[in-house]
């Protein structure tokens, strides 16, 4: 049984207040162990991520923390008087409220205060003397609480969060019960952010957000005063927010300091270091066994004794475990069957509308051989439509698409329309490539994690991730020299995403793809085309370059229409307020960081003084082992103090 308890306010670790502690958590379903002796903690104000492959137990441990699932063993400890908020992947809000009223319900206490203040104001106008004095005192106390809770700006705060998460003013009056699952999840996220719990726990919060909303959420969470614990497959999102990564792998937890990129590097280094130690020890064991066998081949007692001595030492050797192999990963290799001409794809004057929905007009671009080009833009701008026009699935209203010499297209459709639901996996490959032998088909499917009887599953029974892997298998077999991909990382776990990234980076053909996965874009794109305001903007770099140049190039090549500019200008006062608020939040964070650094400096200096006093103790000064231990600790503290002083100077300069 899991034991839930409270931490005392004084429970600290290294000067930081621990707000959530998970100790030795285990969970099994029948004979399948999901979590085994998992432990980690989250400090107040810390931003942490839980990562791992699909089915590793990430959502399970969040549900255990929330008490929605019981653990077999272990304890969950929450800080005293601390609040926790949780957003699951799927929400089913059945409210008849409008979006605005549903979100506003979170501020019920502030709204009631506002009403009470109005009542006080009306009452004060008709009384005098002691009664007026008492009303004024009550009004002053309540108004002070109202100010502390940011009461005077709660309406703009509500509006800012709703718009930040992708809703427009036209959506405010839509009934929550009529929304899609993804829209309901966004409404639930709005409410959670406005509740401002001490810990926010989010399970895949970016699944239903476009890039603009994801970037807004990044900024919000990065500046959030409380702690944040996130499950997300969006690696770029994690890089921007978290400072700790908790990985669940093969039922166990491993904790890494830093963001996702830091974790990825450290994990590879640790795995390689462990493998090197294992191989070195195995070599030594083999050598000792050969020496022992040689000694035993001699028929003299002294050699037998030497052999026995070595056998005893070998038996007492602490064995290093072999690093666990990466299980269940794709093995994808993309290779074109022939080289295309230099001009691979030319699009000129392309336009497309659906009834009254105008997507884009008069867009033109070229893609050359060997380029890896990403097409990005907000949801609904027409990115997938462009790919379908190129693949002759739908027609354009105007314009031309021209393929170069010897261009052979392989198309990955995010909706997987290229798969036949009534086929088995085996039949799907055999129908597309009738010359392949049964053995080669099975080997190909095995490379994409379909083994044994999996090959006889029906396509219609596959999950989104499984359909994605099957489509990638067909893409690999196509041997195309122009690969067109529509959201290829959807439903893939992080390991599979990295494998696909490596395959694309090693591919000698041309790649054109649509993706909202910014980390994937950053790793694989040599150029970016953005579809915005019905126009195409060209960026000669990866996603980091796009972020740097986006505002400048959008103003130049695809300015928003005049109506949008006017709307923006009317909200300039609100923008000033938000900027002041953001600056105040930045200042508070800097002061808090400086305070933490100063506290650790004092602790380290106090410890140095304690060590100096120990050195003056005659019992210590004559103990060489103790002297070495103290000297080592002094050196470590001195090095840490140098680091802390550097941090303090940097933070102080930023505060100025």
N, C-alpha and C positions, 0 to 999 in steps of 0.2 A: 504494500500500500504506500502511496506517496504521502508524505507528511508536509503540510503547508504551515509555515510559521512566520513570525515577524522578526525583522532585524532591529536591534536597538539603534537609536540615532548615532551612537558613538562608534558603530562598527565601520571601521575604515581600513583601507588597504593602500599603503604608500601615500597617505595624505588625501586619498580620494574616498568619497562616501559610497559604499557599495549599496546599490538600490535593489538589485535582484541577484539571487544566487541559486543556481541549480547544481545539486550535489548528488553524484552517483545515480543518475536517473537510468532506469532500465525499463524496457517495454517489449513484450513479445505478443504475437498473435499465433496461438498454437505452437508449432515447432519453429516458426519463423521469428527470429530475433530482429527487431527493428533498431532498438537502442540498447547499448550495453555499457553501464557504468560511465555515463556521460556527465561531465562536470564543466561548468563555466560560470562566470559572473559578469554583471554589467554595472558600471559605476554611474552615479548621478551625472546626467549631462552627456554621457558617452553615446557614440553612434556605432552600432555593431551590426554585422550581417551574419546570417546563418546560410551557408552554402552547402551544396552536395548534389549528387545526381538525382534524377527523378526516382522517387520511392525510397530515398535514403532515410527519411524520418523527420524532415524539416518541419512540415506542418504538424506532425504528431507531437513534437516537443513543444510547439507553441500552444497546442490544445491542452497539453498536460499542465503548462504554466497557468493557463486560464481556468483549469479545473474542469474542462469539457471532456477530458479523458483522464483515466486514472493510470498512474504508473505502477509497475510491479514492485519497484524498489526506488528509494531515493527521496530527497527532500527538495521542495521549492520554498525559498525564503524571500519574502518581499519586505522592503524597508518600512519601518513604522510610519503609519499615517500617509503612506504613498498610494497614489492611484495609478491604475493601469488601464489602457485602452487598446482594443484589439480589432483589427480589420481582417476578416477571413477572405479567402479568394472569391467566394460566391456569397452574395447577399440577396435576400428575398424580402424587400420592404413591401408591405401590403397596404401602406398608408394611402388615404384618399386626399391627403394634403397636397398642395402645390410644392414644387421643389423648394421655393423660397421659404414657405411656411414650415416645411419639414426641417430644413436646416436651421431656421430661426428658433425652433423649439429648444435647441441646445442652450439658448440664451434666456430661458424662461425666468431665471432668478434675476437677471439684470433688467429684463422687461418689467417684472413686478416691482423692482426698485424704482424704475422710471415712473411707473404709474403712481407709486406711493409718494414720490417727490412732487408730482403734479397735485396730488391730493393735499399734501402739506401746504403747497403754495396757495391753493385756493382757500384752505382753512385759515391761513395766517392773515388773509386780507380782511377777515371779519371778526378778529379777536384782538385783545390788547392785554397788557399787564402780565401777570404770571402765566396765564394760559398761552399768550404769545411767546413768552420767553421759553416755555417748555417745548412748544412746537418748533421754535427756531433751533433749540438744542438738538431735538430729534432730527430735524431737517439737516443740520450741519453734520451730524454723525453719519446719517445715511448717505448724504452726498459725498462724504469722504470715502466711504466704502465703494460707492458707485464709481468714483474716479479711479480708485485703486484697481477696480475690475475693468478699467478701460471702457466704462459705460457710455461715454459721450461719442465713441467711435464704433460702437458695436455694429451699427447698420452698415457702415462702409467696410468693416472687417468681414461681415457675412458676405457682402457682395463681392469683395475681393477674392475670397476663397472659392466661391461658386464659379466665378469667371476664370479664376486661375486653373481650375480643374476642368475647363473646357466647355462649360455651359455659357450660352449667350443670354442677354436680357430677354430675348424672345422665348427662352426656355423656362424662365422663372415661374410662370403660371401653369406649366404642364403638371398634370397629376402624376405623383410618384408611382402609383399602381399601374400606370400604362407604359412605364419605361421598360427598356430592355434590361437584361441582367447586368450588362456592363455599365449602363447608365445608373442603375440602382446602386452598384458598387461605388460609383463616383459620389453619389449623394451620401452614402454611408461614410465615405472618406472625408467629405466636407464636414459632417457632423463631428467625426472623431477629432479632426484638427482643431475645430473650434472649442471642443471640450477641454483641450489642453491638459491631458493627464500627465503625471510625472514620467510615465513610460508609455511610448507609443509602439505597439507591435503591429507590423504590416506584413501580410502574406501576399506577395506578388502585386504590389500596389500600382505598377506601371502597365499591367496587362490591358487596361481599357483606356489608356491615355495616349494622345498624340504627342509629337515631340515638344510642342510649345508647352503643353500641360506638364510633361515630364520635367522639363527644365524649370518650370515654376515650382514644382514640388521639390526638386533638388535644393533650390534656394531656401524654400520654407523650412525643410528638415535640417539643412546645414546650420541655419540660424536658430533652430528651436532650442529653448532653454532646458527642456527635459531630456531624458534618455530616449533613444530610438533603437529598436531591434527589428531588422528587416530580413525577409526572405525575398530574393529577387533573382531572376535570370539575366537582368539588365546589368552587365558588368560595368559599363560606362557610368551608369547611375550610382552603382556602389562605389566606384572610384571617386566620385564627387562628394560622397557623404561620409562613408564609414572610416573609422580608425582602428577597427578590430574585426577580424574575420573568424567565425567559428565554423569549422568544416566538420560535417558528419560524413564519414567514409567507413564502409564496412562495419557499421553499427557503433563506431567509436567517435568521440569528439576530439578535435585538435584545434587549439587556439593560436592564431597568428596576429601579431600587431601590424598595423598598417592597413592600406586600402586593398582592393581586390588585386591590382597589379602587383603590389608588394607580396601579397599572399601567393600569387601564382609563381613568382620567381623563387620565393623562399621554399615553397613546397617542392619544386623541382630540385633545388639545391639539396634539401634534406633527404629526398628520396635517393639522389645520386650519391650523397655522402654515406648513407646507410648501405647502399648497394656496394660501394667501394670497400667499406669496412667488412661487410659480409664476405665479399670475394677474397679479400686479403686473408681473413681468418680461415676460409675454406682452403686456400693455398697452403697456409701454415699447417692445418690439420692433415692435409694430404702429404705434405713433406714429413711431418712427424710419423705418420703411419708407415711411410716408406722406410724411414730410418729404423723404426721399431721392427718392421719385417726383416730388414737387413741384419740387425743385431741378433734377432732370434735365429737367423740362418747359421750363425756361428755356434759351435757346440761347446762353448765355454761358459762357466757359471757367471763370470764377471760381466759378460755381454748380456746374459739373461737378466741380471740385476739392473743393468743400465736400461734394458728394454722395459722392465717392470716400472722403473722410476719414470720413464717417459710416458708409459701408459697411464700411470697414476696422475701425472700432471695433465695429460690430455683429458682424462675423465673429469678432472676438477675444473677444467677450462669453462668459463662462462660463455656459453654459445650465443652468438649474435643471430637473431632471427632474420631469415631472408625477407626482404621487403615484399609486401603483398603486391602481386601483379595487378595491373589495371585490367579489371574484368569487364566484359560486356561493352566493348567500345567498337565503333565503326572502323572499318578499314577501307578508306576510299582513295582512289587514285584516278585523277582526271587526265586524260591524254587524248589530243586530237588525232584524227586519222589522216589528215592532210593539212598543209599550210595554206591559209587563205591569202587573198591579195591584201595589199596594204590598206586600202579603203574597205573597211568591213561593213559599216552601216552609215547611210546618209539619210537623214530625215529633213524634209524641207516643207515649210508652210503648213504644218499640221494643225488642224482645228477639230474640236469635238464638243458637241452638246447632247444632252439627253432631255428632250422636251424643253422645259424652262430652265434646266440646270446647265449653265455654261461652264465647261471645265477648263479649256485652254484654246488659244487662238494663235495661228501663225507662228508656231514654235519650230525652230530648226536647230539641228546639232549633228555632229559627225563623231564616229568612233573608229579609231585606227587599230590595226592589228597589234595584239599584245596588251592593249589597255585594259584596266580593270576600273569600270565606271559605275558609280552608285547614283541612283535616281532617288531623291528624297523630297519630302514635302508633307504638309499636314494631311490628315485624313480627308478624303473626298475631293482632293484636287485633281485626280485623274492619272495617278502614277501607274496603277495596274492597267488602266485603259490604254495607255501608251504601249505597254508590253503586249497587250492583246492585239492592238493594231499592227504592230511589227510582226506578230506571229499569224496575222491574217485570220484571227478569230472574230474580230469585229471590224467594221469599216470606218474610216475617217470621214468627216464631213468635207474636208478639203485637205490638200497637201499630198505629198508622196513619201514612200519609204522605199529605199533602194539598197539591196544587198550587194556586196562586192563579189569579186571572182572567187569561186570555190568555197563560198561560205556555207557551212553546214550547221544549222541551229539545233541546239538542245534546249528544251524549255522546261523549267520547273514551275509548276502552277501551284500557288498556295492553297487553292481550293481542290487540287488533285483531281481535276476533271479528266486527266489523262489515264486514270485508273478505272478499271471496270469492276463495279461492286460485286458482280456475280462470280468473278474469277477467284480461284485460290491464288496465293502468292506465287506458287510454282507456275500456274497457268499464265499469270500476268507477265512473267518474264519469258516463258516459252512462246506465247502468242506474239510478243514483240520481237523476239529473236529466235525464230524457228530452227536456225542452224546450230544453236547451242546444244551441247550434250547435257543429259540429266545431271551428270557429275558437276559440270561447270555451273549449271543453274544453281545447284545446291551450294556450291562453294561461294558463288556470288551472294546469295541470300545470307549465308553464314557470315560473310564479311560485313553485313549490315545487321547483325545480331538476330537473325532468324534461323534457328537451328532445330533439328529434330522434326517433331510434328508441327512446328510453327509454319512450315512451308505449305501446309494444307489448310491453314486458316483462310476464311473468306475475306476479301478486301473490305467488304461492308462492315465486318466485325472489328476492324483495326481501330486503334486510338489515333488521335491526330499525329502524335509523334511517330507511331509505327508507319502510318501512311507517308509521312515525310521521309522516313528512311527508305521505304520502298521506291518512292519517286526518285530519290538520290541514286539508288541502285540502277534504275533505268537510265538516268542521266549519265552515269559513269559508262554504261554499256554503249551509249549512243556514239561515243568517240567524236562528239561535235567539236568544231573549232570556234564556235560562238555560243557561249552558254548564257542563257537568259534566265534569271532567277527572280521569283516573286516571293519575298519574305522567307528566305530559305532557313532562317534560324528559329522560326516559330516552332514551338513544341520540342525543340532539341535541348538536352541538358548541356551544362557548361562544357563537359569533356567533349561531347559530340560537336559542339560549336567550334572548339579549338581544333579538332581534327578537320572539320570542313574548312576552316581558315587556312590551315597548312596546305590542304589539297588545292585550294584556289591560288594561294601564293606560289605554289610549285607548278601550276598549270601554265603551259606555254601558249595556249590560245587566248581568245578575247572574252571578257566577262562584262555583262551589263545586268545590273540587278536593282531591285527595289528592296529597301530594308529600313526598318526603324531602329535596328540594333546598332547603336553608335559605336560601341566597342568593336563589333564586327566590321563596320565601315572603316574605322580607324586602322584596323589591322590589314584590310584587303584592298581598299580603294586607292588608286593613283589619281583619280579625278572625281569630282562630284558635280552632278547636275541637280539644281533645286528647281522644283516646279512651284512657283509662288505668284499670286496675283495674276493668274492665267498665263504667265510667261516663264521662260527657262533662263536660269542664271548659271554660268559655268565657273567652277572653282578648281584651280589647278593644284589640288592637294587633298589630304585626307580630312577627316572630320574636325580635327583640332584646327586645321587651317580654315575650314569653313566657319567655325565658331568665331575665329579672329576677324574674318572679312565679311561676315554675313550682313551686318547692319549697313556697312559702307556700300557694298555692291547692290543690295536690295534697293536702297534709295536711288542709286544711279540707273539701274537697268530694269527694275520692276517696282516702281513706287505704287503705294496703295492708292485706290481711287479717292477722289476728293471728298466724297461723303464720309469715308472712314477717317480722313484727316480731321474733319470737323468734329466728329465724335470724340476723337482723341483730344482735341483742343479744349473741349468742354470739361474734360476730366483732369485738367492740368493741376487744379487745386488738390484733388485727391492724390495725384501723382506726387506732388510736393510733400503731402502728408506721409505717403508711403515711403518716400525717400528719407524723410526725417526719421520715420520709425525704423527703417532699415539701418540708418546710421547710428541711432541710439542702441539698437540691438548689437551692432558691431562693437560699439564702445563698451557696452556691458560685458560682452564676451571677452574683449581684450583685458578689461580690468579683472575679470574673473580668472583668466589665464595667468595674468601677472601675479595675482594673489596666490595662486596655486604654486607658481614657480618660487615666489618668495618664501612660502611656507616650507617647501622642500629644501631650499637653501639653508634656512634656519635649522631644520632637522639635521642636515648633513654637517653643518658647523658644530652643532651641539654634540654630535657623535664624535667628531674629531677631538673636541675637548675631553670627552670621556676616555678616548683612546690615549690621549696625552697623560691623563691621570693614571691610567693603567700602567703605562710605561714607567711611571715613577714608583710603582709598587715593587719592592725588592723580590717578592715571590715571582713576579712576572719577568723582571729584568734578567733573572738567571735561568729562565726557561726558554731555550732557543726555539722550540716548536711554537710556543705562544708568541714569541717576538716576531717570528716569520708570519704568523697568522695576522697579527695586528698590523704589521707593515703592509701586507697585501691589502687589507681592508682600507688602510689609510690611502694607498695609491688609487684604489677603486673610487673612494669618496672624492679624492682630489680631481680625478678625471671627470667624475659626474658633476662636481662643482663648476668646472670649466664649461661643460656643456650647458649647465643651468644659467650661468652668467651670460653666455652667448644668447640663449633664449630670451633672457630678461631684457637685454639690450635691444634685440630685434622687436620684441613686443612693445617696449617703451617707445621706440622710434615710431612704430605704427600708431600708437595712441596719440603721440604728438601730432 
